[in-house]
Amino acid sequence: MGKVQKIIIAAFIIAALVYVFIRSVVFVGDGVLAFVTDTNGQILGHLHKRVNLIPQGILVTIKANYIPLHGSCNVDIVIPISPLESIKSDHYSIKIPVVINYTLNPEQLTLDLSRLYSDTSYLSQQFEIRLSGSMKDAISRYLYPYYQYNALQVNIHKELSVAIDHVKESFARDGIIIKEVTPGIIYVPDYTVYTEGKKFLLELLTQEKLRTIQLNALQQKLKEDELKNAQYLEHLEKISRIIAKNKDILKYIYIDKLADNVRVIVTSDKNIPLDIDSDSESESLKKDFDNFKK
């Protein structure tokens, strides 16, 4: 084998190795959770620390995705007070802002990795859903069957701690370790706000009832108008059929409306005299043949 051939083969091997390295070798550093996807976002596999060889990358384009293992997010726990949830205002709800510091456990993580990577609010939404549900269960006895503001105000921090412990256990099973939860200023509506909300809700319900009555009246009127229109159209269709069968009737109606002393005589008798001169004869004939007089 000649020297030139050896150089060409060596260059080809080097180029192939560079191609394979660029296309299929992925390096993962510390503090991240990594996985690879194809161009359609389909997950091809998880990556471990240091160097990873992805065979699929030789044939198809791959993308490495990195999610930080450590992070924090702000979450607002909002719990409406019954029956004021119908108002849909946080002013009549218990509000607890918290800051959550967490760490992901890649070996146990069960959440959707694609959403966790692409949607920055996905994890905070999961925290909010579970914390709100757990906190609502913890303080339900202060909300039902009636609102106990004083007792809730005294025990709110204790109940929050219970809810947080429950949520920590829940997320740990899904591969998310909650390191710390720091609550902000907790807002609990007092009796004045609660009474104001009930009054406002009563006004809303009254207005809604009035709107319902007005809507029902309008719908009833529309139905009546629709029925009248249908009857009127049916009446016009009957007239149309009569006119179609008696084409000269329009002439008679027209003549009948010309003047008070002009009347239409509708008859099939061709022997009736038409040279009516005297008023007496005219009046007599009117009485006998005034078919359109009402």
Secondary structure, 3 states (H helix, E strand, C coil): CCHHHHHHHHHHHHHHHHHHHHHHEEEECCCEEEEEECCCCCEEEEECCEEEECHHHHCCCCEEEEEECEEEEEEEEEEECCCHHHHCCHHHEEEEEEEEEEEECCCCCCCCHHHHHHCCCHHHHHHHHHHHHHHHHHHHHHHCCCCCHHHHHHHHHHHHHHHHHHHHHHHHHCCEEEEEEEECCCECCCHHHHHHHHHHHHHHHHHHHHHHHHHHHHHHHHHHHHHHHHHHHHHHHHHHHHHHHCCCHHHHHHHHCCCCCCCCCCCCCCCCCCCCCCHHHHHHHHHHHCCCCC
